[in-house]
Amino acid sequence: MTEQNEKVKLSFERKDATKGYVVLSLIGDLDMWTLPVAKEQIQKLVDENKVKVVLDLERTNYIDSSGLGFFIGTLKKLRDAGGELVLISLNSYIYGIFQLIQLQHIIKTYDSLEEASKEF
């Protein structure tokens, strides 16, 4: 169990905005090891009916294919609940992956929270 805990390198910061959306910062790596923790965070938001979510990826260092699947699954889960998902502050590495698979055409991305907040 200790070995797996050492591989879980993802933490979160949550800020509830007055306009009804939540900003969730992902800090660390989003991969197959951290995916269950990330999914749990999203489920907590859905359970609280906080379904308008801005994921801040400024401090996200790494994503793998399971991380990309997380974004798509989260988008579907939030939309099914009447909400929306937008991403902000993608670094050049993550944005490059998004461009490669054309994910920025499915999930809205913004450079800043100020820009993203206009979605809500």
C-alpha positions, 0 to 999 in steps of 0.5 A, a space after each residue: 500500500 505504501 508503494 501506491 501512496 508514493 505514486 499518488 502525486 495529485 492534490 486539489 485546491 477548491 474555490 467556490 465562486 459567487 457566480 455558482 461555479 467551482 474552481 478546482 486546481 489540479 496540482 501534480 500528475 494526472 495519471 492512472 495512479 491518481 485518476 481514482 482520487 480525481 474522479 472522487 473529487 468530481 463525484 463530490 462536486 456532483 453530489 453537492 450539485 456543483 456541476 459548473 466546474 473550472 479545472 485549473 491546470 496551471 500546476 498540473 505537470 503531467 497527464 497520460 491517456 487515462 488523464 485525457 479520458 478523465 477530462 472527457 468523462 468529467 465533461 459528460 458527467 457534468 453535462 448529464 447533471 446540467 453543468 459544464 466543464 472548462 479548463 484554464 491555464 494549460 501549460 504548453 505540454 498539456 495544450 500540445 497534447 490537446 491539440 494533437 488529439 483535437 480535444 480543445 474542440 470538445 472541451 473549452 479551454 481558456 488562458 485565465 479564470 477571468 475569461 472562463 468565468 464568462 461561460 457562466 
